[in-house]
Amino acid sequence: MDHETRIKRLRFRSWHRGTKEADLMIGGFFDAHHAGWTADELDWFETLLEEQDVDIMAWAIGSLPCPPQWDGPMMHAMRQLGYVPIAK
């Protein structure tokens, strides 16, 4: 698939997680950072989206230890959000 189609699919998957909190955290992270990602970073994120939302959010906010395969620069950038936005 071409790059533009891949980005559109990742954006959709990022913003349609199942809960508003996960949509905001994961979709917001994608929107804020994807433009500068390499192909490897896009691969990482695409694979991360296969994980459960509760796990991704727990790793990102630090309430659960992050497995080694996910703990790296991309997860550290996600942690920089520092909070889980609450839908109003």
The first five atom37 places (N, CA, C, CB, O) and aatype in JSON, in Angstrom:
{
  "aatype": [12, 3, 8, 6, 16, 1, 9, 11, 1, 10, 1, 13, 1, 15, 17, 8, 1, 7, 16, 11, 6, 0, 3, 10, 12, 9, 7, 7, 13, 13, 3, 0, 8, 8, 0, 7, 17, 16, 0, 3, 6, 10, 3, 17, 13, 6, 16, 10, 10, 6, 6, 5, 3, 19, 3, 9, 12, 0, 17, 0, 9, 7, 15, 10, 14, 4, 14, 14, 5, 17, 3, 7, 14, 12, 12, 8, 0, 12, 1, 5, 10, 7, 18, 19, 14, 9, 0, 11],
  "atom_mask": [
    [1, 1, 1, 1, 1],
    [1, 1, 1, 1, 1],
    [1, 1, 1, 1, 1],
    [1, 1, 1, 1, 1],
    [1, 1, 1, 1, 1],
    [1, 1, 1, 1, 1],
    [1, 1, 1, 1, 1],
    [1, 1, 1, 1, 1],
    [1, 1, 1, 1, 1],
    [1, 1, 1, 1, 1],
    [1, 1, 1, 1, 1],
    [1, 1, 1, 1, 1],
    [1, 1, 1, 1, 1],
    [1, 1, 1, 1, 1],
    [1, 1, 1, 1, 1],
    [1, 1, 1, 1, 1],
    [1, 1, 1, 1, 1],
    [1, 1, 1, 0, 1],
    [1, 1, 1, 1, 1],
    [1, 1, 1, 1, 1],
    [1, 1, 1, 1, 1],
    [1, 1, 1, 1, 1],
    [1, 1, 1, 1, 1],
    [1, 1, 1, 1, 1],
    [1, 1, 1, 1, 1],
    [1, 1, 1, 1, 1],
    [1, 1, 1, 0, 1],
    [1, 1, 1, 0, 1],
    [1, 1, 1, 1, 1],
    [1, 1, 1, 1, 1],
    [1, 1, 1, 1, 1],
    [1, 1, 1, 1, 1],
    [1, 1, 1, 1, 1],
    [1, 1, 1, 1, 1],
    [1, 1, 1, 1, 1],
    [1, 1, 1, 0, 1],
    [1, 1, 1, 1, 1],
    [1, 1, 1, 1, 1],
    [1, 1, 1, 1, 1],
    [1, 1, 1, 1, 1],
    [1, 1, 1, 1, 1],
    [1, 1, 1, 1, 1],
    [1, 1, 1, 1, 1],
    [1, 1, 1, 1, 1],
    [1, 1, 1, 1, 1],
    [1, 1, 1, 1, 1],
    [1, 1, 1, 1, 1],
    [1, 1, 1, 1, 1],
    [1, 1, 1, 1, 1],
    [1, 1, 1, 1, 1],
    [1, 1, 1, 1, 1],
    [1, 1, 1, 1, 1],
    [1, 1, 1, 1, 1],
    [1, 1, 1, 1, 1],
    [1, 1, 1, 1, 1],
    [1, 1, 1, 1, 1],
    [1, 1, 1, 1, 1],
    [1, 1, 1, 1, 1],
    [1, 1, 1, 1, 1],
    [1, 1, 1, 1, 1],
    [1, 1, 1, 1, 1],
    [1, 1, 1, 0, 1],
    [1, 1, 1, 1, 1],
    [1, 1, 1, 1, 1],
    [1, 1, 1, 1, 1],
    [1, 1, 1, 1, 1],
    [1, 1, 1, 1, 1],
    [1, 1, 1, 1, 1],
    [1, 1, 1, 1, 1],
    [1, 1, 1, 1, 1],
    [1, 1, 1, 1, 1],
    [1, 1, 1, 0, 1],
    [1, 1, 1, 1, 1],
    [1, 1, 1, 1, 1],
    [1, 1, 1, 1, 1],
    [1, 1, 1, 1, 1],
    [1, 1, 1, 1, 1],
    [1, 1, 1, 1, 1],
    [1, 1, 1, 1, 1],
    [1, 1, 1, 1, 1],
    [1, 1, 1, 1, 1],
    [1, 1, 1, 0, 1],
    [1, 1, 1, 1, 1],
    [1, 1, 1, 1, 1],
    [1, 1, 1, 1, 1],
    [1, 1, 1, 1, 1],
    [1, 1, 1, 1, 1],
    [1, 1, 1, 1, 1]
  ],
  "atom_positions": [
    [[0.85, -1.17, 0.0], [0.0, 0.0, 0.0], [0.89, 1.23, 0.0], [-0.96, 0.0, 1.21], [1.99, 1.21, 0.55]],
    [[0.42, 2.3, -0.61], [1.23, 3.5, -0.68], [1.24, 4.22, 0.67], [0.72, 4.44, -1.79], [0.4, 3.94, 1.54]],
    [[2.18, 5.14, 0.84], [2.38, 5.83, 2.11], [1.13, 6.6, 2.55], [3.57, 6.79, 2.0], [0.75, 6.53, 3.72]],
    [[0.52, 7.31, 1.65], [-0.67, 8.12, 2.0], [-1.81, 7.25, 2.5], [-1.14, 8.94, 0.78], [-2.47, 7.6, 3.48]],
    [[-2.04, 6.14, 1.86], [-3.1, 5.21, 2.29], [-2.76, 4.64, 3.65], [-3.28, 4.07, 1.27], [-3.64, 4.52, 4.51]],
    [[-1.52, 4.3, 3.85], [-1.09, 3.75, 5.15], [-1.34, 4.77, 6.27], [0.4, 3.36, 5.11], [-1.84, 4.41, 7.33]],
    [[-0.97, 6.02, 6.03], [-1.17, 7.07, 7.03], [-2.66, 7.23, 7.34], [-0.57, 8.41, 6.54], [-3.04, 7.36, 8.5]],
    [[-3.5, 7.23, 6.32], [-4.94, 7.36, 6.53], [-5.48, 6.22, 7.38], [-5.68, 7.42, 5.19], [-6.29, 6.43, 8.27]],
    [[-5.02, 5.01, 7.09], [-5.48, 3.85, 7.87], [-5.0, 3.93, 9.31], [-4.98, 2.55, 7.23], [-5.76, 3.65, 10.24]],
    [[-3.74, 4.31, 9.5], [-3.22, 4.44, 10.86], [-3.95, 5.53, 11.63], [-1.72, 4.74, 10.83], [-4.25, 5.36, 12.81]],
    [[-4.24, 6.64, 10.98], [-5.0, 7.72, 11.64], [-6.37, 7.21, 12.07], [-5.15, 8.96, 10.69], [-6.8, 7.44, 13.2]],
    [[-7.05, 6.51, 11.18], [-8.37, 5.98, 11.51], [-8.27, 5.01, 12.69], [-9.0, 5.27, 10.29], [-9.03, 5.12, 13.65]],
    [[-7.34, 4.09, 12.62], [-7.18, 3.1, 13.7], [-6.78, 3.76, 15.01], [-6.14, 2.06, 13.31], [-7.15, 3.28, 16.09]],
    [[-6.03, 4.85, 14.94], [-5.6, 5.56, 16.14], [-6.76, 6.27, 16.83], [-4.53, 6.56, 15.79], [-6.8, 6.36, 18.06]],
    [[-7.69, 6.77, 16.04], [-8.79, 7.56, 16.57], [-10.07, 6.75, 16.79], [-9.08, 8.7, 15.65], [-11.07, 7.31, 17.24]],
    [[-10.06, 5.47, 16.49], [-11.24, 4.62, 16.67], [-10.86, 3.38, 17.48], [-11.85, 4.2, 15.3], [-10.9, 2.26, 16.98]],
    [[-10.48, 3.63, 18.73], [-9.98, 2.56, 19.59], [-11.08, 1.88, 20.39], [-8.95, 3.12, 20.53], [-10.94, 0.71, 20.75]],
    [[-12.15, 2.57, 20.69], [-13.21, 1.94, 21.47], [-13.6, 2.73, 22.69], [0.0, 0.0, 0.0], [-14.73, 2.63, 23.16]],
    [[-12.68, 3.53, 23.23], [-13.02, 4.44, 24.32], [-12.51, 5.82, 23.95], [-12.41, 3.96, 25.68], [-11.51, 5.96, 23.25]],
    [[-13.19, 6.82, 24.44], [-12.79, 8.19, 24.13], [-11.39, 8.5, 24.68], [-13.82, 9.19, 24.71], [-10.61, 9.19, 24.03]],
    [[-11.08, 7.98, 25.86], [-9.77, 8.22, 26.46], [-8.65, 7.64, 25.6], [-9.72, 7.62, 27.86], [-7.62, 8.28, 25.38]],
    [[-8.87, 6.4, 25.11], [-7.86, 5.78, 24.25], [-7.77, 6.51, 22.91], [-8.19, 4.28, 24.02], [-6.68, 6.7, 22.38]],
    [[-8.91, 6.92, 22.38], [-8.9, 7.69, 21.13], [-8.06, 8.95, 21.29], [-10.33, 8.06, 20.7], [-7.22, 9.26, 20.45]],
    [[-8.29, 9.66, 22.38], [-7.57, 10.91, 22.61], [-6.07, 10.69, 22.81], [-8.14, 11.64, 23.81], [-5.25, 11.43, 22.27]],
    [[-5.73, 9.68, 23.59], [-4.31, 9.45, 23.87], [-3.58, 8.92, 22.64], [-4.15, 8.48, 25.02], [-2.56, 9.48, 22.24]],
    [[-4.08, 7.87, 22.05], [-3.39, 7.22, 20.93], [-3.53, 8.03, 19.66], [-3.94, 5.8, 20.71], [-2.56, 8.22, 18.93]],
    [[-4.74, 8.51, 19.38], [-4.94, 9.35, 18.21], [-4.21, 10.68, 18.33], [0.0, 0.0, 0.0], [-3.62, 11.16, 17.35]],
    [[-4.24, 11.26, 19.51], [-3.51, 12.51, 19.72], [-2.02, 12.35, 19.55], [0.0, 0.0, 0.0], [-1.35, 13.21, 18.98]],
    [[-1.49, 11.24, 20.04], [-0.07, 10.95, 19.87], [0.26, 10.8, 18.39], [0.33, 9.67, 20.64], [1.25, 11.35, 17.91]],
    [[-0.56, 10.06, 17.68], [-0.34, 9.88, 16.25], [-0.34, 11.22, 15.52], [-1.41, 8.96, 15.65], [0.58, 11.52, 14.76]],
    [[-1.36, 12.03, 15.76], [-1.47, 13.31, 15.07], [-0.28, 14.22, 15.38], [-2.76, 14.0, 15.46], [0.2, 14.94, 14.5]],
    [[0.17, 14.19, 16.61], [1.26, 15.09, 17.02], [2.62, 14.67, 16.47], [1.34, 15.14, 18.52], [3.49, 15.52, 16.3]],
    [[2.81, 13.37, 16.18], [4.16, 12.88, 15.89], [4.37, 12.18, 14.56], [4.55, 11.98, 16.94], [5.51, 12.08, 14.11]],
    [[3.32, 11.68, 13.92], [3.53, 10.78, 12.77], [4.27, 11.42, 11.6], [2.2, 10.29, 12.29], [4.96, 10.72, 10.86]],
    [[4.16, 12.71, 11.42], [4.77, 13.36, 10.25], [6.29, 13.18, 10.22], [4.43, 14.85, 10.23], [6.89, 13.16, 9.15]],
    [[6.89, 13.04, 11.37], [8.35, 12.89, 11.42], [8.84, 11.46, 11.56], [0.0, 0.0, 0.0], [10.04, 11.23, 11.7]],
    [[7.93, 10.49, 11.53], [8.32, 9.11, 11.74], [8.96, 8.49, 10.5], [7.12, 8.3, 12.15], [8.59, 8.78, 9.36]],
    [[9.91, 7.62, 10.77], [10.54, 6.83, 9.72], [9.63, 5.63, 9.41], [11.97, 6.35, 10.16], [8.63, 5.41, 10.09]],
    [[9.98, 4.88, 8.39], [9.22, 3.67, 8.05], [9.25, 2.68, 9.21], [9.8, 3.0, 6.77], [8.24, 2.03, 9.49]],
    [[10.39, 2.55, 9.89], [10.49, 1.65, 11.04], [9.58, 2.1, 12.18], [11.94, 1.55, 11.52], [8.97, 1.28, 12.86]],
    [[9.5, 3.41, 12.4], [8.64, 3.93, 13.45], [7.16, 3.73, 13.1], [8.93, 5.42, 13.7], [6.35, 3.43, 13.98]],
    [[6.82, 3.89, 11.84], [5.45, 3.59, 11.42], [5.14, 2.11, 11.63], [5.25, 3.96, 9.94], [4.04, 1.76, 12.06]],
    [[6.1, 1.24, 11.33], [5.92, -0.19, 11.56], [5.67, -0.47, 13.05], [7.15, -0.98, 11.07], [4.78, -1.24, 13.41]],
    [[6.49, 0.17, 13.9], [6.35, 0.0, 15.36], [4.95, 0.39, 15.8], [7.41, 0.84, 16.12], [4.28, -0.35, 16.52]],
    [[4.52, 1.57, 15.37], [3.21, 2.06, 15.78], [2.09, 1.17, 15.26], [3.01, 3.5, 15.3], [1.15, 0.87, 15.99]],
    [[2.19, 0.75, 14.02], [1.17, -0.12, 13.43], [1.06, -1.42, 14.22], [1.5, -0.41, 11.96], [-0.04, -1.92, 14.45]],
    [[2.18, -1.97, 14.63], [2.18, -3.2, 15.42], [1.65, -2.94, 16.83], [3.59, -3.79, 15.5], [0.92, -3.77, 17.38]],
    [[2.0, -1.79, 17.41], [1.49, -1.43, 18.74], [-0.03, -1.39, 18.74], [2.06, -0.07, 19.18], [-0.65, -1.77, 19.74]],
    [[-0.63, -0.94, 17.66], [-2.08, -0.84, 17.59], [-2.78, -2.19, 17.69], [-2.49, -0.16, 16.3], [-3.99, -2.25, 17.91]],
    [[-2.04, -3.28, 17.55], [-2.61, -4.61, 17.73], [-2.77, -4.96, 19.2], [-1.72, -5.65, 17.05], [-3.5, -5.9, 19.54]],
    [[-2.12, -4.22, 20.09], [-2.21, -4.47, 21.52], [-3.52, -3.91, 22.06], [-1.01, -3.84, 22.27], [-4.18, -3.1, 21.41]],
    [[-3.88, -4.34, 23.25], [-5.09, -3.86, 23.9], [-4.92, -2.41, 24.35], [-5.44, -4.76, 25.1], [-3.84, -2.02, 24.82]],
    [[-5.96, -1.62, 24.21], [-5.91, -0.21, 24.6], [-5.51, -0.03, 26.06], [-7.24, 0.45, 24.34], [-4.7, 0.83, 26.39]],
    [[-6.09, -0.85, 26.92], [-5.79, -0.69, 28.36], [-4.31, -0.92, 28.63], [-6.63, -1.67, 29.2], [-3.74, -0.28, 29.5]],
    [[-3.7, -1.83, 27.88], [-2.27, -2.08, 28.05], [-1.44, -0.91, 27.53], [-1.86, -3.38, 27.34], [-0.53, -0.44, 28.2]],
    [[-1.76, -0.45, 26.33], [-1.02, 0.69, 25.75], [-1.1, 1.88, 26.68], [-1.59, 1.06, 24.35], [-0.08, 2.52, 26.96]],
    [[-2.29, 2.18, 27.17], [-2.45, 3.34, 28.04], [-1.71, 3.14, 29.36], [-3.92, 3.6, 28.31], [-1.09, 4.08, 29.86]],
    [[-1.77, 1.95, 29.92], [-1.07, 1.67, 31.18], [0.44, 1.79, 31.01], [-1.43, 0.27, 31.7], [1.12, 2.33, 31.89]],
    [[0.98, 1.31, 29.9], [2.41, 1.45, 29.64], [2.78, 2.91, 29.48], [2.82, 0.65, 28.4], [3.82, 3.35, 29.97]],
    [[1.93, 3.66, 28.79], [2.23, 5.06, 28.5], [2.16, 5.93, 29.76], [1.26, 5.6, 27.45], [2.94, 6.87, 29.9]],
    [[1.23, 5.63, 30.66], [1.13, 6.46, 31.86], [1.93, 5.88, 33.02], [-0.32, 6.61, 32.27], [2.05, 6.51, 34.08]],
    [[2.48, 4.68, 32.83], [3.37, 4.1, 33.83], [2.69, 3.32, 34.93], [0.0, 0.0, 0.0], [3.32, 3.03, 35.94]],
    [[1.41, 2.98, 34.77], [0.75, 2.2, 35.8], [1.05, 0.71, 35.69], [-0.75, 2.43, 35.74], [0.79, -0.04, 36.63]],
    [[1.59, 0.29, 34.57], [2.09, -1.08, 34.37], [3.47, -0.99, 33.75], [1.11, -1.93, 33.47], [3.74, -0.09, 32.95]],
    [[4.36, -1.92, 34.1], [5.67, -1.94, 33.44], [5.5, -2.21, 31.94], [6.59, -3.0, 34.08], [4.68, -3.03, 31.53]],
    [[6.27, -1.51, 31.16], [6.21, -1.66, 29.72], [7.08, -2.84, 29.28], [6.65, -0.35, 29.0], [8.25, -2.9, 29.66]],
    [[6.53, -3.77, 28.49], [7.34, -4.88, 27.99], [8.51, -4.35, 27.15], [6.48, -5.85, 27.15], [8.39, -3.32, 26.48]],
    [[9.64, -5.04, 27.19], [10.85, -4.57, 26.49], [10.63, -4.28, 25.0], [11.94, -5.59, 26.63], [11.24, -3.35, 24.47]],
    [[9.79, -5.06, 24.32], [9.61, -4.83, 22.88], [8.92, -3.49, 22.59], [8.79, -5.96, 22.27], [9.0, -3.0, 21.46]],
    [[8.26, -2.91, 23.57], [7.58, -1.62, 23.37], [8.3, -0.46, 24.03], [6.17, -1.7, 23.91], [8.04, 0.7, 23.71]],
    [[9.2, -0.77, 24.94], [9.88, 0.29, 25.71], [11.07, 0.82, 24.94], [10.33, -0.24, 27.09], [12.11, 0.17, 24.84]],
    [[10.91, 2.0, 24.4], [11.96, 2.63, 23.61], [11.58, 4.07, 23.32], [0.0, 0.0, 0.0], [10.69, 4.62, 23.98]],
    [[12.23, 4.69, 22.36], [11.99, 6.1, 22.07], [10.53, 6.45, 21.75], [12.85, 6.52, 20.93], [10.05, 7.52, 22.13]],
    [[9.84, 5.58, 21.06], [8.44, 5.88, 20.7], [7.55, 5.87, 21.94], [7.92, 4.87, 19.66], [6.72, 6.76, 22.11]],
    [[7.71, 4.88, 22.81], [6.92, 4.84, 24.04], [7.31, 6.0, 24.95], [7.1, 3.49, 24.78], [6.46, 6.56, 25.64]],
    [[8.58, 6.35, 24.96], [9.02, 7.49, 25.77], [8.34, 8.76, 25.28], [10.57, 7.64, 25.73], [7.95, 9.6, 26.09]],
    [[8.21, 8.91, 23.97], [7.52, 10.08, 23.42], [6.04, 10.05, 23.81], [7.66, 10.11, 21.88], [5.46, 11.1, 24.11]],
    [[5.43, 8.87, 23.81], [4.04, 8.77, 24.23], [3.91, 9.14, 25.7], [3.5, 7.35, 23.97], [2.93, 9.77, 26.09]],
    [[4.87, 8.75, 26.51], [4.85, 9.09, 27.93], [4.96, 10.59, 28.16], [5.98, 8.38, 28.66], [4.52, 11.09, 29.2]],
    [[5.53, 11.31, 27.22], [5.67, 12.75, 27.37], [4.31, 13.45, 27.43], [6.49, 13.31, 26.23], [4.22, 14.6, 27.86]],
    [[3.27, 12.76, 26.99], [1.93, 13.34, 27.14], [1.65, 13.62, 28.61], [0.85, 12.39, 26.56], [1.01, 14.62, 28.95]],
    [[2.15, 12.72, 29.48], [2.06, 12.93, 30.91], [0.68, 12.77, 31.52], [0.0, 0.0, 0.0], [0.53, 12.91, 32.73]],
    [[-0.32, 12.5, 30.72], [-1.68, 12.37, 31.23], [-2.52, 11.65, 30.2], [-2.29, 13.75, 31.58], [-2.15, 11.54, 29.03]],
    [[-3.66, 11.16, 30.66], [-4.65, 10.62, 29.75], [-5.75, 11.67, 29.67], [-5.21, 9.22, 30.23], [-6.42, 11.91, 30.67]],
    [[-5.94, 12.3, 28.52], [-6.99, 13.32, 28.42], [-8.35, 12.73, 28.73], [-7.0, 13.96, 27.03], [-8.66, 11.61, 28.31]],
    [[-9.16, 13.46, 29.45], [-10.49, 13.02, 29.8], [-11.5, 13.74, 28.9], [-10.79, 13.29, 31.31], [-11.48, 14.96, 28.78]],
    [[-12.36, 12.97, 28.28], [-13.38, 13.56, 27.41], [-14.38, 14.34, 28.27], [-14.12, 12.45, 26.58], [-14.74, 13.92, 29.37]],
    [[-14.81, 15.46, 27.76], [-15.77, 16.29, 28.5], [-17.09, 16.32, 27.77], [-15.24, 17.72, 28.7], [-18.03, 16.96, 28.23]]
  ]
}
